[in-house]
Amino acid sequence: MSTAILPISTINGVALSAEQTNYLTGFFAGIAARGQSFTDVEAAPVVEKTVSHEDLIFEERVKKELHPLDAYPVLLDHAARNKAPEKEEVFRFKWNGLFFLSPNKEAFMARLRIPGGQLRTFQLRELAHVAKELTTGYVQITTRANLQMRLILPKDTPELLRRIQSVGLHTRGAGADNIRNLTANPTAGIDPHELIDTLPFCHEMAQIIINDRAFYDLPRKFNIAYDGGGLIGTVEDTNDIGCKAVKMGDEVFFRIALGGATGHKAFARDLGVLVKPAELNKIVAAVVRVYIANGNRTDRK
């Protein structure tokens, strides 16, 4: 019996494996031999849900018209004319970590992405020079172990981004519908009481994100935190995904909690599962992909 006459060929959109196909082939062959059929399990006709361009909310329409990662030429054009961005570009430029401060100021704020808040001294020195030469001379420290610089004129944005990138840092995805700065324990790697150093997980996930364009089109912003069980926590239960190290016998695992929201009195719910460290970021990435595919794109609240 060929797979072509099976009543189903996929499960939740995923093609049947060879083992599943062989099992179902034998099952339905036995049913057919008895003169019976399962017409009620035949695949339902696919109904394409069409959404007109006009029906999209503002943010989703802007992303459809020009993906923000492709808006760098627009940024260069604005810089050449020292031009303030229009509403659409205000949103798109957030993918480069640039936040226009109007109506308070006709300038940008730049937010970096520093996984785990880990910086080298040469990077910090260059950021200090950038802040002094292109911004107010001050650098802000955020609650997610990140840095921000303010009052950047449109004409200076390309140079600011270039200098940040020249020391191995970047701003990509620091705002809007992206995964925000990944956080680890402030004393990760040096805490004598921690169960596991969480910085490697931060850096690995940061590379997964920056190398996959799909992670730059979320329904809304998304927070991820790793806690290695040390003395100073990451408040991981206020994140969309919180990963907390626990010890079971002689092994270290991570418990996963979902649905926390910083500042909204919503704490993540523990899923009651244990994940081996080697599998952790595969699980985290999979959860994010579920959110990308199924998150609400019609209501920003």
ROFIVO-406280 format. One record per residue (C-alpha): residue number from 1; residue in one letter; chain; x, y, z. Coordinates in steps of 0.2 Angstrom, whole numbers, plus 5000, padded with zeros to 4 digits. Layout:
N
<site num="NUM" residu="A" chaine="A" east="X" north="Y" up="Z"/>
...
This chain:
301
<site num="1" residu="M" chaine="A" east="5000" north="5000" up="5000"/>
<site num="2" residu="S" chaine="A" east="5008" north="5016" up="4995"/>
<site num="3" residu="T" chaine="A" east="5008" north="5032" up="5006"/>
<site num="4" residu="A" chaine="A" east="4998" north="5041" up="4992"/>
<site num="5" residu="I" chaine="A" east="4982" north="5033" up="4998"/>
<site num="6" residu="L" chaine="A" east="4984" north="5036" up="5016"/>
<site num="7" residu="P" chaine="A" east="4970" north="5047" up="5023"/>
<site num="8" residu="I" chaine="A" east="4983" north="5058" up="5031"/>
<site num="9" residu="S" chaine="A" east="5001" north="5063" up="5026"/>
<site num="10" residu="T" chaine="A" east="5005" north="5075" up="5040"/>
<site num="11" residu="I" chaine="A" east="5003" north="5078" up="5058"/>
<site num="12" residu="N" chaine="A" east="5002" north="5096" up="5064"/>
<site num="13" residu="G" chaine="A" east="5009" north="5101" up="5047"/>
<site num="14" residu="V" chaine="A" east="5024" north="5090" up="5049"/>
<site num="15" residu="A" chaine="A" east="5027" north="5076" up="5036"/>
<site num="16" residu="L" chaine="A" east="5025" north="5058" up="5043"/>
<site num="17" residu="S" chaine="A" east="5041" north="5049" up="5047"/>
<site num="18" residu="A" chaine="A" east="5045" north="5032" up="5039"/>
<site num="19" residu="E" chaine="A" east="5040" north="5023" up="5055"/>
<site num="20" residu="Q" chaine="A" east="5023" north="5032" up="5056"/>
<site num="21" residu="T" chaine="A" east="5020" north="5029" up="5038"/>
<site num="22" residu="N" chaine="A" east="5023" north="5010" up="5039"/>
<site num="23" residu="Y" chaine="A" east="5013" north="5009" up="5054"/>
<site num="24" residu="L" chaine="A" east="4998" north="5018" up="5047"/>
<site num="25" residu="T" chaine="A" east="4999" north="5009" up="5030"/>
<site num="26" residu="G" chaine="A" east="4998" north="4992" up="5039"/>
<site num="27" residu="F" chaine="A" east="4983" north="4999" up="5050"/>
<site num="28" residu="F" chaine="A" east="4973" north="5005" up="5036"/>
<site num="29" residu="A" chaine="A" east="4977" north="4990" up="5025"/>
<site num="30" residu="G" chaine="A" east="4969" north="4979" up="5039"/>
<site num="31" residu="I" chaine="A" east="4954" north="4990" up="5040"/>
<site num="32" residu="A" chaine="A" east="4952" north="4990" up="5021"/>
<site num="33" residu="A" chaine="A" east="4953" north="4971" up="5021"/>
<site num="34" residu="R" chaine="A" east="4938" north="4970" up="5032"/>
<site num="35" residu="G" chaine="A" east="4928" north="4981" up="5020"/>
<site num="36" residu="Q" chaine="A" east="4928" north="4996" up="5031"/>
<site num="37" residu="S" chaine="A" east="4935" north="5014" up="5029"/>
<site num="38" residu="F" chaine="A" east="4939" north="5029" up="5039"/>
<site num="39" residu="T" chaine="A" east="4932" north="5043" up="5028"/>
<site num="40" residu="D" chaine="A" east="4929" north="5053" up="5043"/>
<site num="41" residu="V" chaine="A" east="4948" north="5055" up="5045"/>
<site num="42" residu="E" chaine="A" east="4952" north="5060" up="5028"/>
<site num="43" residu="A" chaine="A" east="4962" north="5076" up="5028"/>
<site num="44" residu="A" chaine="A" east="4951" north="5092" up="5029"/>
<site num="45" residu="P" chaine="A" east="4951" north="5103" up="5014"/>
<site num="46" residu="V" chaine="A" east="4964" north="5117" up="5016"/>
<site num="47" residu="V" chaine="A" east="4955" north="5134" up="5018"/>
<site num="48" residu="E" chaine="A" east="4967" north="5148" up="5015"/>
<site num="49" residu="K" chaine="A" east="4964" north="5163" up="5027"/>
<site num="50" residu="T" chaine="A" east="4967" north="5179" up="5017"/>
<site num="51" residu="V" chaine="A" east="4971" north="5195" up="5026"/>
<site num="52" residu="S" chaine="A" east="4970" north="5211" up="5016"/>
<site num="53" residu="H" chaine="A" east="4984" north="5223" up="5017"/>
<site num="54" residu="E" chaine="A" east="4972" north="5236" up="5025"/>
<site num="55" residu="D" chaine="A" east="4967" north="5224" up="5038"/>
<site num="56" residu="L" chaine="A" east="4984" north="5222" up="5046"/>
<site num="57" residu="I" chaine="A" east="4988" north="5233" up="5061"/>
<site num="58" residu="F" chaine="A" east="5001" north="5246" up="5059"/>
<site num="59" residu="E" chaine="A" east="5016" north="5237" up="5065"/>
<site num="60" residu="E" chaine="A" east="5013" north="5221" up="5055"/>
<site num="61" residu="R" chaine="A" east="5009" north="5232" up="5039"/>
<site num="62" residu="V" chaine="A" east="5026" north="5241" up="5041"/>
<site num="63" residu="K" chaine="A" east="5035" north="5224" up="5043"/>
<site num="64" residu="K" chaine="A" east="5027" north="5217" up="5027"/>
<site num="65" residu="E" chaine="A" east="5031" north="5233" up="5017"/>
<site num="66" residu="L" chaine="A" east="5049" north="5233" up="5021"/>
<site num="67" residu="H" chaine="A" east="5057" north="5221" up="5033"/>
<site num="68" residu="P" chaine="A" east="5066" north="5232" up="5046"/>
<site num="69" residu="L" chaine="A" east="5082" north="5222" up="5044"/>
<site num="70" residu="D" chaine="A" east="5082" north="5229" up="5026"/>
<site num="71" residu="A" chaine="A" east="5080" north="5247" up="5030"/>
<site num="72" residu="Y" chaine="A" east="5098" north="5251" up="5033"/>
<site num="73" residu="P" chaine="A" east="5099" north="5261" up="5016"/>
<site num="74" residu="V" chaine="A" east="5084" north="5271" up="5022"/>
<site num="75" residu="L" chaine="A" east="5094" north="5275" up="5038"/>
<site num="76" residu="L" chaine="A" east="5109" north="5280" up="5027"/>
<site num="77" residu="D" chaine="A" east="5097" north="5292" up="5017"/>
<site num="78" residu="H" chaine="A" east="5091" north="5300" up="5032"/>
<site num="79" residu="A" chaine="A" east="5108" north="5302" up="5039"/>
<site num="80" residu="A" chaine="A" east="5114" north="5310" up="5023"/>
<site num="81" residu="R" chaine="A" east="5101" north="5323" up="5025"/>
<site num="82" residu="N" chaine="A" east="5101" north="5324" up="5044"/>
<site num="83" residu="K" chaine="A" east="5082" north="5320" up="5042"/>
<site num="84" residu="A" chaine="A" east="5070" north="5315" up="5056"/>
<site num="85" residu="P" chaine="A" east="5061" north="5298" up="5053"/>
<site num="86" residu="E" chaine="A" east="5043" north="5297" up="5048"/>
<site num="87" residu="K" chaine="A" east="5032" north="5286" up="5059"/>
<site num="88" residu="E" chaine="A" east="5036" north="5270" up="5049"/>
<site num="89" residu="E" chaine="A" east="5054" north="5273" up="5050"/>
<site num="90" residu="V" chaine="A" east="5053" north="5276" up="5068"/>
<site num="91" residu="F" chaine="A" east="5047" north="5259" up="5070"/>
<site num="92" residu="R" chaine="A" east="5059" north="5251" up="5058"/>
<site num="93" residu="F" chaine="A" east="5074" north="5259" up="5065"/>
<site num="94" residu="K" chaine="A" east="5071" north="5250" up="5082"/>
<site num="95" residu="W" chaine="A" east="5078" north="5235" up="5073"/>
<site num="96" residu="N" chaine="A" east="5095" north="5244" up="5073"/>
<site num="97" residu="G" chaine="A" east="5093" north="5248" up="5091"/>
<site num="98" residu="L" chaine="A" east="5089" north="5266" up="5087"/>
<site num="99" residu="F" chaine="A" east="5074" north="5274" up="5096"/>
<site num="100" residu="F" chaine="A" east="5068" north="5292" up="5090"/>
<site num="101" residu="L" chaine="A" east="5065" north="5303" up="5105"/>
<site num="102" residu="S" chaine="A" east="5052" north="5315" up="5098"/>
<site num="103" residu="P" chaine="A" east="5043" north="5325" up="5104"/>
<site num="104" residu="N" chaine="A" east="5055" north="5327" up="5118"/>
<site num="105" residu="K" chaine="A" east="5071" north="5328" up="5107"/>
<site num="106" residu="E" chaine="A" east="5074" north="5327" up="5088"/>
<site num="107" residu="A" chaine="A" east="5087" north="5314" up="5091"/>
<site num="108" residu="F" chaine="A" east="5089" north="5295" up="5094"/>
<site num="109" residu="M" chaine="A" east="5093" north="5284" up="5109"/>
<site num="110" residu="A" chaine="A" east="5104" north="5269" up="5105"/>
<site num="111" residu="R" chaine="A" east="5102" north="5253" up="5114"/>
<site num="112" residu="L" chaine="A" east="5115" north="5239" up="5113"/>
<site num="113" residu="R" chaine="A" east="5114" north="5220" up="5114"/>
<site num="114" residu="I" chaine="A" east="5126" north="5213" up="5127"/>
<site num="115" residu="P" chaine="A" east="5122" north="5195" up="5131"/>
<site num="116" residu="G" chaine="A" east="5123" north="5192" up="5150"/>
<site num="117" residu="G" chaine="A" east="5130" north="5210" up="5152"/>
<site num="118" residu="Q" chaine="A" east="5147" north="5204" up="5149"/>
<site num="119" residu="L" chaine="A" east="5159" north="5217" up="5142"/>
<site num="120" residu="R" chaine="A" east="5178" north="5218" up="5139"/>
<site num="121" residu="T" chaine="A" east="5188" north="5233" up="5145"/>
<site num="122" residu="F" chaine="A" east="5193" north="5238" up="5127"/>
<site num="123" residu="Q" chaine="A" east="5174" north="5238" up="5122"/>
<site num="124" residu="L" chaine="A" east="5169" north="5248" up="5137"/>
<site num="125" residu="R" chaine="A" east="5183" north="5261" up="5133"/>
<site num="126" residu="E" chaine="A" east="5177" north="5263" up="5115"/>
<site num="127" residu="L" chaine="A" east="5159" north="5265" up="5121"/>
<site num="128" residu="A" chaine="A" east="5164" north="5279" up="5132"/>
<site num="129" residu="H" chaine="A" east="5173" north="5287" up="5118"/>
<site num="130" residu="V" chaine="A" east="5158" north="5285" up="5107"/>
<site num="131" residu="A" chaine="A" east="5146" north="5292" up="5120"/>
<site num="132" residu="K" chaine="A" east="5158" north="5307" up="5123"/>
<site num="133" residu="E" chaine="A" east="5160" north="5311" up="5104"/>
<site num="134" residu="L" chaine="A" east="5143" north="5307" up="5097"/>
<site num="135" residu="T" chaine="A" east="5131" north="5308" up="5111"/>
<site num="136" residu="T" chaine="A" east="5128" north="5317" up="5128"/>
<site num="137" residu="G" chaine="A" east="5144" north="5309" up="5136"/>
<site num="138" residu="Y" chaine="A" east="5134" north="5298" up="5147"/>
<site num="139" residu="V" chaine="A" east="5129" north="5280" up="5146"/>
<site num="140" residu="Q" chaine="A" east="5114" north="5272" up="5154"/>
<site num="141" residu="I" chaine="A" east="5114" north="5255" up="5162"/>
<site num="142" residu="T" chaine="A" east="5097" north="5246" up="5160"/>
<site num="143" residu="T" chaine="A" east="5088" north="5233" up="5170"/>
<site num="144" residu="R" chaine="A" east="5093" north="5219" up="5158"/>
<site num="145" residu="A" chaine="A" east="5112" north="5222" up="5160"/>
<site num="146" residu="N" chaine="A" east="5112" north="5232" up="5144"/>
<site num="147" residu="L" chaine="A" east="5119" north="5250" up="5139"/>
<site num="148" residu="Q" chaine="A" east="5110" north="5265" up="5131"/>
<site num="149" residu="M" chaine="A" east="5116" north="5281" up="5124"/>
<site num="150" residu="R" chaine="A" east="5106" north="5296" up="5121"/>
<site num="151" residu="L" chaine="A" east="5104" north="5312" up="5109"/>
<site num="152" residu="I" chaine="A" east="5112" north="5305" up="5093"/>
<site num="153" residu="L" chaine="A" east="5108" north="5316" up="5078"/>
<site num="154" residu="P" chaine="A" east="5102" north="5307" up="5063"/>
<site num="155" residu="K" chaine="A" east="5118" north="5311" up="5053"/>
<site num="156" residu="D" chaine="A" east="5128" north="5302" up="5066"/>
<site num="157" residu="T" chaine="A" east="5118" north="5286" up="5067"/>
<site num="158" residu="P" chaine="A" east="5129" north="5276" up="5054"/>
<site num="159" residu="E" chaine="A" east="5145" north="5281" up="5062"/>
<site num="160" residu="L" chaine="A" east="5138" north="5276" up="5079"/>
<site num="161" residu="L" chaine="A" east="5133" north="5259" up="5073"/>
<site num="162" residu="R" chaine="A" east="5150" north="5256" up="5064"/>
<site num="163" residu="R" chaine="A" east="5160" north="5260" up="5079"/>
<site num="164" residu="I" chaine="A" east="5149" north="5249" up="5091"/>
<site num="165" residu="Q" chaine="A" east="5151" north="5235" up="5078"/>
<site num="166" residu="S" chaine="A" east="5170" north="5238" up="5077"/>
<site num="167" residu="V" chaine="A" east="5173" north="5232" up="5094"/>
<site num="168" residu="G" chaine="A" east="5162" north="5216" up="5092"/>
<site num="169" residu="L" chaine="A" east="5146" north="5223" up="5099"/>
<site num="170" residu="H" chaine="A" east="5129" north="5227" up="5090"/>
<site num="171" residu="T" chaine="A" east="5112" north="5234" up="5092"/>
<site num="172" residu="R" chaine="A" east="5102" north="5223" up="5081"/>
<site num="173" residu="G" chaine="A" east="5085" north="5218" up="5088"/>
<site num="174" residu="A" chaine="A" east="5087" north="5229" up="5103"/>
<site num="175" residu="G" chaine="A" east="5069" north="5235" up="5102"/>
<site num="176" residu="A" chaine="A" east="5052" north="5232" up="5095"/>
<site num="177" residu="D" chaine="A" east="5046" north="5215" up="5090"/>
<site num="178" residu="N" chaine="A" east="5062" north="5206" up="5094"/>
<site num="179" residu="I" chaine="A" east="5070" north="5195" up="5108"/>
<site num="180" residu="R" chaine="A" east="5078" north="5208" up="5120"/>
<site num="181" residu="N" chaine="A" east="5094" north="5207" up="5129"/>
<site num="182" residu="L" chaine="A" east="5098" north="5189" up="5136"/>
<site num="183" residu="T" chaine="A" east="5101" north="5190" up="5154"/>
<site num="184" residu="A" chaine="A" east="5111" north="5178" up="5166"/>
<site num="185" residu="N" chaine="A" east="5116" north="5179" up="5184"/>
<site num="186" residu="P" chaine="A" east="5126" north="5195" up="5187"/>
<site num="187" residu="T" chaine="A" east="5140" north="5184" up="5196"/>
<site num="188" residu="A" chaine="A" east="5139" north="5170" up="5183"/>
<site num="189" residu="G" chaine="A" east="5155" north="5161" up="5182"/>
<site num="190" residu="I" chaine="A" east="5162" north="5168" up="5198"/>
<site num="191" residu="D" chaine="A" east="5149" north="5163" up="5210"/>
<site num="192" residu="P" chaine="A" east="5155" north="5149" up="5221"/>
<site num="193" residu="H" chaine="A" east="5137" north="5143" up="5225"/>
<site num="194" residu="E" chaine="A" east="5131" north="5142" up="5207"/>
<site num="195" residu="L" chaine="A" east="5126" north="5126" up="5200"/>
<site num="196" residu="I" chaine="A" east="5131" north="5130" up="5183"/>
<site num="197" residu="D" chaine="A" east="5138" north="5145" up="5173"/>
<site num="198" residu="T" chaine="A" east="5124" north="5153" up="5163"/>
<site num="199" residu="L" chaine="A" east="5135" north="5164" up="5152"/>
<site num="200" residu="P" chaine="A" east="5138" north="5151" up="5139"/>
<site num="201" residu="F" chaine="A" east="5120" north="5148" up="5136"/>
<site num="202" residu="C" chaine="A" east="5117" north="5167" up="5134"/>
<site num="203" residu="H" chaine="A" east="5131" north="5168" up="5121"/>
<site num="204" residu="E" chaine="A" east="5125" north="5152" up="5112"/>
<site num="205" residu="M" chaine="A" east="5107" north="5159" up="5111"/>
<site num="206" residu="A" chaine="A" east="5113" north="5176" up="5105"/>
<site num="207" residu="Q" chaine="A" east="5122" north="5167" up="5090"/>
<site num="208" residu="I" chaine="A" east="5106" north="5157" up="5086"/>
<site num="209" residu="I" chaine="A" east="5096" north="5173" up="5086"/>
<site num="210" residu="I" chaine="A" east="5108" north="5184" up="5076"/>
<site num="211" residu="N" chaine="A" east="5110" north="5170" up="5062"/>
<site num="212" residu="D" chaine="A" east="5091" north="5167" up="5060"/>
<site num="213" residu="R" chaine="A" east="5081" north="5180" up="5052"/>
<site num="214" residu="A" chaine="A" east="5065" north="5172" up="5058"/>
<site num="215" residu="F" chaine="A" east="5069" north="5178" up="5076"/>
<site num="216" residu="Y" chaine="A" east="5068" north="5196" up="5070"/>
<site num="217" residu="D" chaine="A" east="5049" north="5195" up="5067"/>
<site num="218" residu="L" chaine="A" east="5040" north="5191" up="5083"/>
<site num="219" residu="P" chaine="A" east="5022" north="5196" up="5087"/>
<site num="220" residu="R" chaine="A" east="5029" north="5207" up="5101"/>
<site num="221" residu="K" chaine="A" east="5045" north="5209" up="5111"/>
<site num="222" residu="F" chaine="A" east="5051" north="5194" up="5120"/>
<site num="223" residu="N" chaine="A" east="5062" north="5191" up="5136"/>
<site num="224" residu="I" chaine="A" east="5073" north="5176" up="5140"/>
<site num="225" residu="A" chaine="A" east="5083" north="5174" up="5156"/>
<site num="226" residu="Y" chaine="A" east="5095" north="5160" up="5163"/>
<site num="227" residu="D" chaine="A" east="5098" north="5157" up="5181"/>
<site num="228" residu="G" chaine="A" east="5112" north="5146" up="5187"/>
<site num="229" residu="G" chaine="A" east="5106" north="5144" up="5205"/>
<site num="230" residu="G" chaine="A" east="5119" north="5156" up="5212"/>
<site num="231" residu="L" chaine="A" east="5117" north="5168" up="5226"/>
<site num="232" residu="I" chaine="A" east="5111" north="5183" up="5215"/>
<site num="233" residu="G" chaine="A" east="5096" north="5178" up="5204"/>
<site num="234" residu="T" chaine="A" east="5091" north="5184" up="5187"/>
<site num="235" residu="V" chaine="A" east="5072" north="5186" up="5192"/>
<site num="236" residu="E" chaine="A" east="5069" north="5173" up="5178"/>
<site num="237" residu="D" chaine="A" east="5051" north="5171" up="5183"/>
<site num="238" residu="T" chaine="A" east="5047" north="5189" up="5176"/>
<site num="239" residu="N" chaine="A" east="5052" north="5183" up="5158"/>
<site num="240" residu="D" chaine="A" east="5043" north="5175" up="5144"/>
<site num="241" residu="I" chaine="A" east="5055" north="5161" up="5146"/>
<site num="242" residu="G" chaine="A" east="5064" north="5158" up="5162"/>
<site num="243" residu="C" chaine="A" east="5077" north="5144" up="5164"/>
<site num="244" residu="K" chaine="A" east="5082" north="5140" up="5182"/>
<site num="245" residu="A" chaine="A" east="5096" north="5127" up="5186"/>
<site num="246" residu="V" chaine="A" east="5091" north="5114" up="5199"/>
<site num="247" residu="K" chaine="A" east="5101" north="5099" up="5205"/>
<site num="248" residu="M" chaine="A" east="5093" north="5081" up="5205"/>
<site num="249" residu="G" chaine="A" east="5105" north="5069" up="5213"/>
<site num="250" residu="D" chaine="A" east="5122" north="5072" up="5206"/>
<site num="251" residu="E" chaine="A" east="5115" north="5080" up="5190"/>
<site num="252" residu="V" chaine="A" east="5111" north="5098" up="5185"/>
<site num="253" residu="F" chaine="A" east="5095" north="5101" up="5175"/>
<site num="254" residu="F" chaine="A" east="5085" north="5117" up="5170"/>
<site num="255" residu="R" chaine="A" east="5067" north="5120" up="5175"/>
<site num="256" residu="I" chaine="A" east="5057" north="5130" up="5162"/>
<site num="257" residu="A" chaine="A" east="5044" north="5143" up="5166"/>
<site num="258" residu="L" chaine="A" east="5034" north="5152" up="5153"/>
<site num="259" residu="G" chaine="A" east="5023" north="5168" up="5153"/>
<site num="260" residu="G" chaine="A" east="5032" north="5181" up="5164"/>
<site num="261" residu="A" chaine="A" east="5030" north="5199" up="5160"/>
<site num="262" residu="T" chaine="A" east="5042" north="5212" up="5168"/>
<site num="263" residu="G" chaine="A" east="5032" north="5226" up="5176"/>
<site num="264" residu="H" chaine="A" east="5015" north="5218" up="5174"/>
<site num="265" residu="K" chaine="A" east="5014" north="5208" up="5190"/>
<site num="266" residu="A" chaine="A" east="5014" north="5192" up="5179"/>
<site num="267" residu="F" chaine="A" east="5025" north="5178" up="5184"/>
<site num="268" residu="A" chaine="A" east="5030" north="5164" up="5173"/>
<site num="269" residu="R" chaine="A" east="5022" north="5147" up="5176"/>
<site num="270" residu="D" chaine="A" east="5034" north="5132" up="5179"/>
<site num="271" residu="L" chaine="A" east="5030" north="5118" up="5166"/>
<site num="272" residu="G" chaine="A" east="5036" north="5104" up="5178"/>
<site num="273" residu="V" chaine="A" east="5049" north="5098" up="5166"/>
<site num="274" residu="L" chaine="A" east="5068" north="5095" up="5168"/>
<site num="275" residu="V" chaine="A" east="5079" north="5099" up="5153"/>
<site num="276" residu="K" chaine="A" east="5097" north="5094" up="5152"/>
<site num="277" residu="P" chaine="A" east="5110" north="5108" up="5149"/>
<site num="278" residu="A" chaine="A" east="5115" north="5102" up="5132"/>
<site num="279" residu="E" chaine="A" east="5097" north="5102" up="5126"/>
<site num="280" residu="L" chaine="A" east="5092" north="5119" up="5134"/>
<site num="281" residu="N" chaine="A" east="5094" north="5131" up="5120"/>
<site num="282" residu="K" chaine="A" east="5086" north="5119" up="5108"/>
<site num="283" residu="I" chaine="A" east="5070" north="5120" up="5119"/>
<site num="284" residu="V" chaine="A" east="5071" north="5138" up="5121"/>
<site num="285" residu="A" chaine="A" east="5073" north="5141" up="5102"/>
<site num="286" residu="A" chaine="A" east="5058" north="5129" up="5099"/>
<site num="287" residu="V" chaine="A" east="5047" north="5139" up="5111"/>
<site num="288" residu="V" chaine="A" east="5051" north="5155" up="5103"/>
<site num="289" residu="R" chaine="A" east="5047" north="5147" up="5086"/>
<site num="290" residu="V" chaine="A" east="5030" north="5142" up="5093"/>
<site num="291" residu="Y" chaine="A" east="5027" north="5160" up="5098"/>
<site num="292" residu="I" chaine="A" east="5032" north="5167" up="5081"/>
<site num="293" residu="A" chaine="A" east="5020" north="5155" up="5073"/>
<site num="294" residu="N" chaine="A" east="5005" north="5157" up="5084"/>
<site num="295" residu="G" chaine="A" east="5007" north="5173" up="5094"/>
<site num="296" residu="N" chaine="A" east="4993" north="5186" up="5093"/>
<site num="297" residu="R" chaine="A" east="4998" north="5198" up="5079"/>
<site num="298" residu="T" chaine="A" east="4981" north="5208" up="5080"/>
<site num="299" residu="D" chaine="A" east="4982" north="5215" up="5097"/>
<site num="300" residu="R" chaine="A" east="4998" north="5224" up="5104"/>
<site num="301" residu="K" chaine="A" east="4991" north="5223" up="5121"/>
